[in-house]
Amino acid sequence: MAMLTLNSPGTTARSPWAGFALRRTWRLVVSLAALVTAAFAMIHLIPGDPVRTALGTTADPALIAARRHSLGLDQPLLKQYGDFVGHLIHGRLGDSIGAQMPVSEIISSRLPKTLQIAVPAFVLILLLAIPVGMTAAVLTKDGRRRRGELAFTGVTGFLGAVPEFLLAVGLIAAFAVAWPVFPVASRGGMDSYVLPVLALTVVPAATLSRIVRVETLRVLGEDYMRTARAKRLPARLRYLRHALPNLLTSSLTLGGLLFSSLLAGTVLVENVFAWPGLGTTIVQAITEKDYPLVQGVVLVYGAAALLITFAVDVAVAVADPQSTVRGS
C-alpha cells in the first residue's frame, strides 16, 4: 500500500514542486552529459592527429608520441572517455598543448576578466531596456504618438541588427580615435571597461526593449489594469505595482537567455578590444590548434549556459508558480 501511495498520481498533484524539481534536474543532467560527450568527441572528430597538427608536421615523432601519451590519446576510446569524465568530476580539464599547463588554471585566470564586462553589461541591459520599453508602451498605447512609435521601432530595430563586432569597431573609431576619450584596447583602468561594456549592451538592450514594449502593451490591456484605472490609482502605482510584476516572468526568461548569449558575444568583443578573457583565449587556442584548451573553454561556456537556463527556470517558477510549476 505504501508503494501504491508513493506512485499514485495524487502524490504528484499534491507536490507539484517535487515533480518540477525532478524534471528540471533530470533535463540539466542529460544536457550536461550530452555537452561532455560532445566536448570529448570534438578532439576525436578532427581529421588527422590533433597533436601532430598542433606541434607541426616537422615535430620530432618521439615528442609527438610523448605528448599523445601525456594526453591519454594512445589509450582505447572507452578508457579515454572514462578518464575524461573522471577528471572532470575532480575538476581537471587536461593540459594545454601550447602553454603546457593545466587548462583549469588558464580558465580560472581568464574567466573573471570575461565576467568583469559581461555582468555589468547584463545589469545595464536590464536597467535600460525595461524602463525604455515600458515607457514606449505607455506613450504609444492605443495608437497614440505614431511618430514616436515609428522612431522607437526604427531606432531599436537598427541598433538590434548591428553586429556586435561592428559596433565595437565603430565605438573605437568614434570614442578612441576620432575623439580620444577612452583607450583603444586592452584592460587597464576603469575607463577601459566603458567601450567593451557598451559594445555588449547596445544590441541586446535594443532587442529587449522592443520585446518589453510588446509585453507591456499586452499587460496594459488586461482586466486587472482596467480595474486599477477604474479605481483611479495613480499612474506610478499602476505601472510599478501591477504592470511591472506581471512582466517579471518574461523578463526573467529573456534575461537568462541574454546572459547566456552575452557570454558568447564576449568572444567577438574581447578580440576587438584585446581583452584578456575567455573570448581571446578560445580564438588563440583555435589558431594555435590547442585542442584541449578549446575543449575546456567550450565546456565552460556550455555548462554556464545550461546552469543559467536552469537558474532562470527556478526563478520563473518562484515568480509564477501556477503557470510554471503546475503547467510543466
C-alpha positions as CSV (number, residue, x, y, z in Angstrom):
1,M,0.0,0.0,0.0
2,A,2.9,2.4,0.7
3,M,4.3,1.8,-2.7
4,L,1.0,2.4,-4.3
5,T,0.7,5.7,-2.4
6,L,4.1,6.9,-3.4
7,N,3.5,6.2,-7.1
8,S,-0.1,7.4,-7.2
9,P,-1.0,10.4,-9.4
10,G,-2.4,12.1,-6.4
11,T,1.1,12.4,-4.9
12,T,2.4,14.3,-7.9
13,A,-0.6,16.5,-7.8
14,R,-0.1,17.3,-4.1
15,S,3.6,18.0,-4.5
16,P,4.0,19.8,-7.9
17,W,7.3,21.3,-6.7
18,A,8.8,17.9,-6.3
19,G,7.8,16.9,-9.8
20,F,9.1,20.2,-11.2
21,A,12.4,19.9,-9.5
22,L,12.9,16.3,-10.7
23,R,12.1,17.2,-14.3
24,R,14.3,20.2,-14.4
25,T,17.2,18.5,-12.6
26,W,16.9,15.5,-15.0
27,R,17.0,17.8,-18.0
28,L,20.1,19.5,-16.6
29,V,21.9,16.2,-16.0
30,V,21.0,14.9,-19.5
31,S,22.1,18.2,-21.1
32,L,25.4,18.2,-19.2
33,A,26.1,14.6,-20.2
34,A,25.4,15.5,-23.8
35,L,27.7,18.5,-23.5
36,V,30.5,16.4,-22.0
37,T,30.2,13.8,-24.7
38,A,30.2,16.4,-27.5
39,A,33.3,18.0,-26.0
40,F,35.1,14.7,-25.7
41,A,34.2,13.8,-29.3
42,M,35.4,17.2,-30.6
43,I,39.1,16.2,-30.3
44,H,38.5,12.8,-32.0
45,L,36.4,14.1,-34.9
46,I,39.2,16.4,-36.1
47,P,40.8,15.0,-39.2
48,G,44.3,13.6,-38.7
49,D,46.3,13.6,-35.5
50,P,45.5,16.6,-33.3
51,V,48.8,16.5,-31.5
52,R,50.8,16.4,-34.8
53,T,48.6,19.2,-36.1
54,A,49.3,21.3,-33.0
55,L,53.0,20.7,-32.9
56,G,53.6,20.9,-36.6
57,T,54.5,18.3,-39.3
58,T,58.2,18.8,-38.6
59,A,58.0,17.9,-34.9
60,D,60.0,15.0,-33.6
61,P,58.0,11.8,-33.6
62,A,59.2,11.0,-30.1
63,L,57.9,14.3,-28.8
64,I,54.5,13.7,-30.6
65,A,54.3,10.2,-29.0
66,A,55.2,11.6,-25.6
67,R,52.6,14.3,-25.9
68,R,49.9,11.8,-27.1
69,H,50.7,9.6,-24.1
70,S,50.5,12.6,-21.6
71,L,47.1,13.5,-23.1
72,G,45.9,9.8,-23.0
73,L,45.3,9.7,-26.7
74,D,47.1,6.4,-27.1
75,Q,44.5,4.6,-24.9
76,P,41.3,2.8,-26.1
77,L,38.5,5.2,-26.8
78,L,36.2,4.0,-24.0
79,K,39.0,4.3,-21.5
80,Q,39.8,7.8,-22.7
81,Y,36.1,8.7,-22.2
82,G,36.1,7.2,-18.7
83,D,39.3,9.1,-17.8
84,F,37.9,12.3,-19.3
85,V,34.7,12.1,-17.2
86,G,36.6,11.1,-14.1
87,H,39.0,14.1,-14.5
88,L,36.0,16.4,-15.0
89,I,34.5,15.2,-11.7
90,H,37.7,16.1,-9.9
91,G,37.9,19.5,-11.7
92,R,40.7,18.6,-14.1
93,L,40.4,19.6,-17.7
94,G,43.7,18.3,-19.0
95,D,46.8,20.2,-20.1
96,S,47.2,22.8,-22.8
97,I,49.4,21.7,-25.7
98,G,50.8,25.1,-26.3
99,A,51.1,26.6,-22.8
100,Q,52.0,23.2,-21.2
101,M,50.0,24.0,-18.1
102,P,46.6,22.8,-16.8
103,V,43.6,24.1,-18.7
104,S,41.8,24.7,-15.5
105,E,44.4,27.2,-14.4
106,I,44.2,29.1,-17.7
107,I,40.4,29.2,-17.5
108,S,40.4,30.3,-13.8
109,S,42.7,33.2,-14.6
110,R,40.7,34.3,-17.7
111,L,37.0,33.7,-16.7
112,P,36.9,36.5,-14.1
113,K,38.0,39.0,-16.8
114,T,35.2,37.9,-19.0
115,L,32.7,38.3,-16.2
116,Q,34.0,41.8,-15.4
117,I,32.5,43.0,-18.7
118,A,29.6,40.5,-19.1
119,V,28.0,41.1,-15.7
120,P,28.0,45.0,-15.9
121,A,26.7,44.7,-19.5
122,F,23.8,42.4,-18.3
123,V,22.8,44.8,-15.5
124,L,23.0,47.8,-17.8
125,I,20.8,46.0,-20.4
126,L,18.1,45.4,-17.8
127,L,18.3,48.9,-16.4
128,L,18.0,50.4,-19.9
129,A,15.6,48.0,-21.7
130,I,12.9,47.5,-19.1
131,P,12.1,51.2,-18.4
132,V,12.6,52.3,-22.0
133,G,10.3,49.5,-23.3
134,M,7.6,50.2,-20.6
135,T,7.8,54.0,-21.3
136,A,7.4,53.4,-25.0
137,A,4.4,51.2,-24.5
138,V,2.7,53.7,-22.1
139,L,3.3,56.6,-24.5
140,T,2.2,54.7,-27.7
141,K,-0.7,52.8,-26.2
142,D,-4.0,52.7,-28.2
143,G,-2.2,54.1,-31.3
144,R,-1.1,57.3,-29.8
145,R,2.0,59.2,-30.9
146,R,2.5,57.3,-34.1
147,R,5.7,59.2,-34.9
148,G,7.2,58.3,-31.5
149,E,6.3,54.7,-32.1
150,L,7.9,54.7,-35.6
151,A,11.0,56.4,-34.2
152,F,11.3,53.9,-31.3
153,T,10.8,50.8,-33.6
154,G,13.2,52.3,-36.2
155,V,16.0,53.1,-33.9
156,T,15.8,49.9,-31.8
157,G,15.4,47.8,-35.0
158,F,18.5,49.4,-36.5
159,L,20.6,49.0,-33.3
160,G,19.4,45.4,-32.8
161,A,20.6,44.4,-36.2
162,V,24.1,45.8,-35.9
163,P,26.7,43.0,-35.3
164,E,28.5,43.4,-32.0
165,F,31.9,43.3,-33.5
166,L,31.0,46.1,-36.0
167,L,29.5,48.2,-33.2
168,A,32.8,47.6,-31.2
169,V,34.8,48.9,-34.2
170,G,32.5,51.9,-34.5
171,L,32.9,52.7,-30.8
172,I,36.7,52.6,-31.1
173,A,36.7,54.8,-34.2
174,A,34.4,57.4,-32.5
175,F,35.5,57.5,-28.9
176,A,39.1,56.2,-29.0
177,V,40.4,57.5,-32.4
178,A,38.4,60.5,-33.6
179,W,37.6,61.7,-30.1
180,P,40.2,60.1,-27.8
181,V,38.2,59.8,-24.6
182,F,38.7,56.1,-23.9
183,P,41.6,53.7,-24.5
184,V,41.6,51.8,-27.8
185,A,42.2,48.4,-26.4
186,S,43.5,46.2,-23.6
187,R,42.4,46.1,-19.9
188,G,43.6,48.9,-17.7
189,G,41.9,51.4,-15.6
190,M,38.1,51.9,-15.2
191,D,37.8,53.8,-18.4
192,S,39.0,50.7,-20.3
193,Y,35.8,49.0,-19.3
194,V,33.4,51.5,-20.9
195,L,33.7,50.7,-24.6
196,P,33.6,46.9,-24.2
197,V,30.6,47.0,-21.9
198,L,28.8,49.4,-24.3
199,A,29.6,47.1,-27.2
200,L,28.0,44.2,-25.3
201,T,25.0,46.3,-24.1
202,V,23.6,48.2,-27.1
203,V,22.3,45.4,-29.3
204,P,20.7,43.2,-26.6
205,A,19.2,46.3,-24.9
206,A,17.6,47.5,-28.2
207,T,16.2,44.0,-28.8
208,L,14.9,43.5,-25.3
209,S,13.3,46.9,-25.1
210,R,11.2,46.1,-28.2
211,I,10.0,42.8,-26.5
212,V,9.3,44.6,-23.2
213,R,7.2,47.2,-25.1
214,V,5.1,44.4,-26.7
215,E,4.7,42.6,-23.4
216,T,3.8,45.9,-21.6
217,L,1.1,46.6,-24.2
218,R,-0.4,43.1,-23.5
219,V,-0.3,43.7,-19.8
220,L,-1.9,47.1,-20.1
221,G,-4.9,45.5,-21.8
222,E,-5.6,43.0,-19.1
223,D,-8.7,43.3,-16.9
224,Y,-6.8,44.0,-13.7
225,M,-5.2,47.1,-15.3
226,R,-8.6,48.3,-16.3
227,T,-9.8,47.8,-12.7
228,A,-6.8,49.7,-11.4
229,R,-7.6,52.6,-13.7
230,A,-11.3,52.5,-12.7
231,K,-10.2,52.8,-9.0
232,R,-8.3,56.0,-10.1
233,L,-5.0,54.7,-8.8
234,P,-2.0,57.0,-9.5
235,A,-0.2,56.1,-12.7
236,R,3.0,55.4,-10.7
237,L,1.2,52.7,-8.7
238,R,-0.5,51.2,-11.7
239,Y,2.7,50.7,-13.6
240,L,5.0,49.7,-10.7
241,R,2.7,47.6,-8.6
242,H,0.5,46.0,-11.3
243,A,2.2,46.1,-14.7
244,L,5.9,45.6,-13.7
245,P,5.4,42.5,-11.6
246,N,3.4,40.8,-14.4
247,L,6.3,41.5,-16.7
248,L,8.7,39.7,-14.3
249,T,8.2,36.2,-15.8
250,S,9.0,37.1,-19.4
251,S,11.8,39.5,-18.3
252,L,13.5,36.7,-16.2
253,T,13.3,34.3,-19.1
254,L,14.7,36.7,-21.6
255,G,17.3,38.0,-19.1
256,G,18.6,34.4,-18.7
257,L,18.8,34.0,-22.5
258,L,20.5,37.3,-22.8
259,F,23.2,36.5,-20.2
260,S,23.9,33.2,-22.0
261,S,24.3,35.0,-25.3
262,L,26.4,37.7,-23.7
263,L,29.0,35.0,-22.7
264,A,29.2,34.0,-26.3
265,G,29.2,37.6,-27.5
266,T,32.2,38.4,-25.5
267,V,34.3,36.2,-27.9
268,L,34.0,38.8,-30.6
269,V,34.1,41.9,-28.4
270,E,37.1,40.7,-26.4
271,N,39.1,40.1,-29.6
272,V,38.2,43.6,-30.9
273,F,39.4,45.2,-27.7
274,A,42.2,42.7,-27.0
275,W,40.5,42.0,-23.7
276,P,42.3,39.1,-21.9
277,G,39.3,36.9,-21.2
278,L,38.0,33.6,-22.3
279,G,37.0,35.0,-25.7
280,T,40.5,35.8,-26.7
281,T,41.7,32.6,-25.1
282,I,39.5,30.4,-27.3
283,V,40.4,32.2,-30.5
284,Q,44.1,31.9,-29.7
285,A,43.6,28.2,-28.9
286,I,41.8,27.6,-32.2
287,T,44.5,29.5,-34.1
288,E,47.3,27.5,-32.4
289,K,45.3,24.3,-32.7
290,D,45.4,23.8,-28.9
291,Y,42.5,21.4,-28.8
292,P,42.5,20.5,-25.1
293,L,42.2,24.2,-24.3
294,V,39.4,24.7,-26.9
295,Q,37.7,21.7,-25.3
296,G,37.9,23.2,-21.8
297,V,36.6,26.6,-22.8
298,V,33.7,25.1,-24.8
299,L,32.8,23.0,-21.7
300,V,32.9,26.1,-19.5
301,Y,30.7,28.2,-21.9
302,G,28.2,25.3,-22.4
303,A,28.0,24.5,-18.7
304,A,27.5,28.2,-17.9
305,A,24.6,28.4,-20.4
306,L,22.9,25.3,-19.1
307,L,23.2,26.4,-15.4
308,I,21.9,29.9,-16.2
309,T,18.9,28.3,-18.0
310,F,18.3,26.1,-15.0
311,A,18.5,29.0,-12.6
312,V,16.1,31.0,-14.8
313,D,13.6,28.1,-14.8
314,V,13.7,28.0,-11.0
315,A,13.4,31.8,-10.7
316,V,10.4,31.9,-13.1
317,A,8.8,29.1,-11.1
318,V,9.2,31.0,-7.9
319,A,7.8,34.2,-9.5
320,D,4.9,32.5,-11.2
321,P,4.3,29.0,-9.7
322,Q,0.8,28.5,-11.0
323,S,1.6,28.7,-14.7
324,T,5.2,27.3,-14.5
325,V,5.2,24.5,-11.9
326,R,1.7,23.2,-12.4
327,G,1.7,23.7,-16.2
328,S,5.1,21.9,-16.8
